[in-house]
Amino acid sequence: MDPHYWPLYGLRLRTPRLELRLPDVPLLDELAAVGAGGVHDPDEMPFGVPWTDAPPEERGRGTFQHVLRTIAEWRPEQWTLSLAVLHEGVVIGRQDLFATEFAVTREAETGSWLGTAHQGKGLGTEMRAAVAHLAFEGLGARSLVSGAMVENGRSLGVSRRLGYRPDGLSVLAVRGEARTLQRLRLDRAAWEEHRATPVETVGLEPCRALFGTS
């Protein structure tokens, strides 16, 4: 039974191959294990915050704690929806959708990662398409923003396929070095033009007040 006071546990996004859901404790432990197992080549750093530099046990524990923190700190004015991504019933990664003052701006941001064994199969595109559908069709977003390091061709490719357009560059300090982040933006018209993945949303209505859209 989904908790009355936290209906987000009943929210489901389903695509042809994936289901995205807020993880309960057993699923969260599976997600933490994926994070501990590695989500990119150790010689690379695709994230602005290098959390994957930590040892495996610490990465897993940090993943577990961070998802719980997003629930504990949730407010309609500032929220992070952190979803476990399941393929054939197995947790393979994490897809986040987050926003500040969404009721006013109607703009949200995405972030994600996949276990290394599940990359290169189009699953990253499918899971991002799922939260884009939630944002635009479900919550009435006007735009989504994202970003990737300029050398992260795989992530940038996902963005292009979904209709994101370049939105300027930012310079970040990562591991003590300057790195260039390509900012990206997807508006509703471009989303409509490029949407190709069917998405089913279940359990959104009881959650609307939490997103500030009721």
Rosetta blueprint (number, residue, H / E / L):
1 M L
2 D L
3 P L
4 H L
5 Y L
6 W L
7 P H
8 L H
9 Y H
10 G H
11 L L
12 R E
13 L E
14 R E
15 T L
16 P L
17 R L
18 L E
19 E E
20 L E
21 R E
22 L L
23 P L
24 D L
25 V H
26 P H
27 L H
28 L H
29 D H
30 E H
31 L H
32 A H
33 A H
34 V H
35 G H
36 A H
37 G H
38 G L
39 V L
40 H L
41 D L
42 P L
43 D L
44 E L
45 M L
46 P L
47 F L
48 G L
49 V L
50 P L
51 W H
52 T H
53 D H
54 A L
55 P L
56 P H
57 E H
58 E H
59 R H
60 G H
61 R H
62 G H
63 T H
64 F H
65 Q H
66 H H
67 V H
68 L H
69 R H
70 T H
71 I H
72 A H
73 E L
74 W L
75 R E
76 P L
77 E L
78 Q E
79 W E
80 T E
81 L E
82 S E
83 L E
84 A E
85 V E
86 L E
87 H E
88 E L
89 G L
90 V E
91 V E
92 I E
93 G E
94 R E
95 Q E
96 D E
97 L E
98 F E
99 A E
100 T E
101 E L
102 F H
103 A H
104 V H
105 T H
106 R L
107 E E
108 A E
109 E E
110 T E
111 G E
112 S E
113 W E
114 L E
115 G L
116 T H
117 A H
118 H H
119 Q L
120 G L
121 K L
122 G L
123 L H
124 G H
125 T H
126 E H
127 M H
128 R H
129 A H
130 A H
131 V H
132 A H
133 H H
134 L H
135 A H
136 F H
137 E H
138 G H
139 L L
140 G L
141 A L
142 R L
143 S E
144 L E
145 V E
146 S E
147 G E
148 A E
149 M E
150 V L
151 E L
152 N L
153 G H
154 R H
155 S H
156 L H
157 G H
158 V H
159 S H
160 R H
161 R H
162 L H
163 G L
164 Y L
165 R E
166 P E
167 D E
168 G E
169 L E
170 S E
171 V E
172 L E
173 A E
174 V E
175 R L
176 G L
177 E E
178 A E
179 R E
180 T E
181 L E
182 Q E
183 R E
184 L E
185 R E
186 L E
187 D E
188 R H
189 A H
190 A H
191 W H
192 E H
193 E H
194 H H
195 R L
196 A L
197 T L
198 P L
199 V L
200 E E
201 T E
202 V E
203 G L
204 L L
205 E H
206 P H
207 C H
208 R H
209 A H
210 L H
211 F H
212 G L
213 T L
214 S L
